[in-house]
C-alpha cells in the first residue's frame, strides 16, 4: 500500500511538466536546426506539401445524431451484409483541387475495393453481434459521389463510393482515392514529444500557437527559428517548484513574431519535429496511429 501511495505521489509530482532541465536559447537553436534539416531531407515532405495526405478516416460515417443507435454498434462489430451488385468497371482518374489552385490527378478505386475497405473488420470490436442491439448492416445500393475532407494542404473534394444501408437515413461513404496515391501523417522524431498542437495566422508575420502543458507549469515565452522552407516553433515552459502537483494538463495560446511572412513555409513543432496544422478543429496528433495506406 505504501509503494502504491509513493507511486501516485511520484506521478502527481512529475505529470505536470518535463523531467529535463529547461532548454536554453542555444539548445533550442541547435534543436530547431536539426528539426528543420530533418524535415528538408524527409521523404514525408513531398506528399505533405504536394500530395494528398488525408487527415481523417477514409470511411465518412452518417450523421449519428439522426441515425438509429443499433447502427453504431453494428458498424463497430463490422456486421456488414452485401445485398446488391457492385459496379465492376474501374473509374477514370480524378483530379483533386485545392483552394490555393493546386491540383493532383489520382487513381480511383473500384466499388469492390472501396467496399472491402468499408467492411474490413475493426480491431476494437466489442463482441460478436448480440441478440439485442446489433443487426446486419444490409447494403442495398451503391453509387458514386463526392465529399470534402481535410488534408495537409487544406480541405479538398474527393471522389467517394456511397453505400446505402437499409434503415439508415444517410449513406456510409468511403473515400475512393487509391491509398497507393496517399501519404500518411508524418511521424515524430524518436523520443520527441509534441508540445505545440496547432497555429493560427494573425498577420503574415504573426502566429498564435496553441500548446499544452501541466497546471503547475509557468510559460516564459515562445521561440522561433526560420529557414527558407520552414518555421520551427517552441514554447519555453518550465515546471514550478512544488512538491505535489495535480496530474492535469491545460491548453493555452501564445503569440510569436516572424522576421519574414510565413508564406508557404511549413510550421514545425520543435519537440516532435512534426508539421503543425492551422487551427481548424483538426489536430495531427489524432491521426498519428492512422495510416490510410493500411486502413
N, C-alpha and C positions, 0 to 999 in steps of 0.2 A: 504494500500500500504506500509506503514511504517512497519507494522507487517510482511509482506511478505519479505521486504528487510532485516529485522532483522533476520528472519528465514534463509534466504540464507547466510547471514554472519556467522551465527552460524554453519551452515552446512560446509561452507568452512573452518571455524576455527578448526572444530573437525574431519573432514573426513580424515585427513592425519595422524592420529595416535591414539593410545589407550587413553581413558579418564583417566584411572587409573595411579597412580604413577609408575615409573619404578620398575620392580621386582628385589629385591636384590638376591644375590647369595644364601642366606639362604632360602628365599622364593621359589626360583627355585628348590632347593634341596628337599624341602618339597613337592612341587607340582609334581616333577618328580617321587618321591617315590610313591605318590598317583596314578599317571598315570600308572606306572609300575605294581603296585599291582592290580589296576582295570583291566588291560589287562590280567594279570595272572589268575584272577578269572573269566574272562568274558566268557560267552557261545559262543561269536563270535570268540574266539581264535582258537578253534578246526577246524571249516570249513576254516578259513583263512589260516591256516598252513598245514592242511592235507586233506581238502575237495576241492570242486570246487566252487569258487566264481567268476563268470564271471564279467568282467569289461567293458561290452558294452551291448547294447540292443540285445535281442535274435533273432531279425529279421536282417539278414545280407542283406542289400539292394544292388541293382545292381550298376554298375559304372554309376553315374549320368552324367558324362561328355559325355557319349555316349548313353544316354537314352533320348527319347523324353520328352519335358517339361511337357506334359499333365500327364505323369505317376506320377510325384511327387505330383501334386495337387490331382490326383485321389487317391493316397495312403493316403495322409493326410485326405481325406474325406472318407476313408475306402470303396471305391466303388468296392468291390470285387464281382466277379460272378464266381462260380464254374461250369465249363462245362466239367468235366471229373470225372470218378470214382476214389475213393481213396482206396488204398490197405487196407484191413480190418485186416490183421494179425498184432499181436503185435511183434515187433522186439525183438531179443535177447539182453540182456545187452551188453553194450560196455565198453571197457577198455580204460580209458584216460591215457596218458603217458606224463610226463614232462621231460624236459631236464636233470634234476638232478637225473633221474631214478625213481622218484615217480610214482605210478600208483593208479588208483581208478576205481572200477567197478561201473557203473551207469546204471539205467534203462533207456530205450529209449521209447519215445512217439510213439503212432500210428500216421499215416498220418493225421487222422481226428483231433486228439488233436493238432498236430502242425499247421494245417490249422486254427483251432479255435483261436490259439494264433496269427497267422499271420493276420487274418481278423478281429480281435477284434476292435471295434470302438475306435478311439482315443479320448482323452479328449480335444483336441485342434483343432478340425475340423473347417475350415473356415465357411463353409455353405454346404447345400446340393449341389451336383454337378450341377453347372450352365450349361446352354445350350452350352456354348463355354468354352474350356479349360479343361474340365473334361469329362471322359468317363469311362465305366466299365473296370475294370481290369479282363479280361477274362482268368481264369486259365484253360489251355488246356492240361496240362501234369504235372505229379509229379513223382519224383524219389528220391532214397536215395543218399546221398552224404556225403562229409566231408569238414570241414573248420577249419582254425586256428583262435583262438580267444584269447585275453588277459585274464589272470586270476590273482588272488592274488599270485599264485605260478609260474607265467610266462606264456608264450604262450603255448597252448595245442591244439591238434587236437581233434575235437568233431564231432559226427555224426550230420547230418542235413537232413531235408526234403527239396528238391529243387522244387519250383513251377514255371513252365514256364507260362508266361503271353503273350498272343498274342500281337505282335507288340513291345515287349521289348527284346533287344538283349541278356541280361543275365537273369538268374532266380532270383526270390526272394527266399532267403534261410532262413530257420528257424532252429535254434539250436534244436536238437531233444532230448537232455537230459531232463529227467523228472525234472521240477522245484522243486519237493519234495526232490531231491538229491542235490540241490544247497544251498549255503549260500548267504546272502545278504551283501552288503558293510557295515562295522561297522559304527555305529552312533557316533557322537561326544558326549562327556560328556555334561551334561546340562550346558548351559551358556558358553561352550567352543568355542573359535574362532580359526580356523586353520591359522597358520602363515607360517610354513614351508610346502611346497607343494610336493616336490619330493627330492630325493637324488641320488647322483652318487658315486659309489665306485671307488676311485682313486687308493688306495692301500688297503691291508687288514685292515689297521688301520687308513685310511684317507678317510673321506667322504666330498663331496661337496654338500651343501644344497642349494636348490632353495627356496627363501622366498619372500613374498610380503609385501610391506609397502607403506606409503604415501611419496609423493615427498618432504615433509618438515620434514622428519624424519632423524635421524642420527643413524647409526649402530655402536654399541660399541663392538661387538664380538659375537661369538657363544658359547653355553654352552651345556654340555653333562652329562648325568647320566647313568651309566651302571649297569645292573644286568645280571645274567647268561642267562636270557631269552630275555632281551630287551635292547635297547639303546634309551633313551629319549633325544630329541634334542630341542633346543630353540635358538632364535637369540635375543640378547639384543638390541631392537630398541626403541628409545625414541623420542618423538616429539620435534622439535625445538621450541624455544621461539619466536614465530611470532604471530602477531595478526590475520592475514588473510593468508590462505593457499589454493591454488587451490585444488579442490576436485578430485585429480588424484592419482592413485596408480602406482607402478612400481614393477618389479621383478628383484631381484639381486641374486647373488650366493656368498656363503662364505664357507670356509673350516673348518673342525673340526677334531681333532685327538683323537682317541680312545686309551684306555690303552691296550685293547686286540683286536685281529682281530674280525671283525664283524661276520664272520661265518654265521650260520643260524639264528642268532638273528633277531628279528623284530625291525624296527626303528619306534618310536612313536613320534608324534608331541606333545610337552608339553602343548600347549594351548588347543587343542581339544581332545587329547588322542587317536586320530585315527592313525592306522598304515600308514606309507608312502610307496609309490611305487618307485622303481628305475626309474630314469629319462628315459622315453621312449616315450613321447608324450601322455601318458595316465595319467590322474590325478583322484584320488579317489573322489575329490570334485565334479567332473562332474557326479558321479553316486550316490550322497548322497540321492537323492529323488527317486532312482530307485531300486526296489527290484524285481529280476527275479522271485521270487516265487509268485508274484502277478501280473506279466506282461502278 
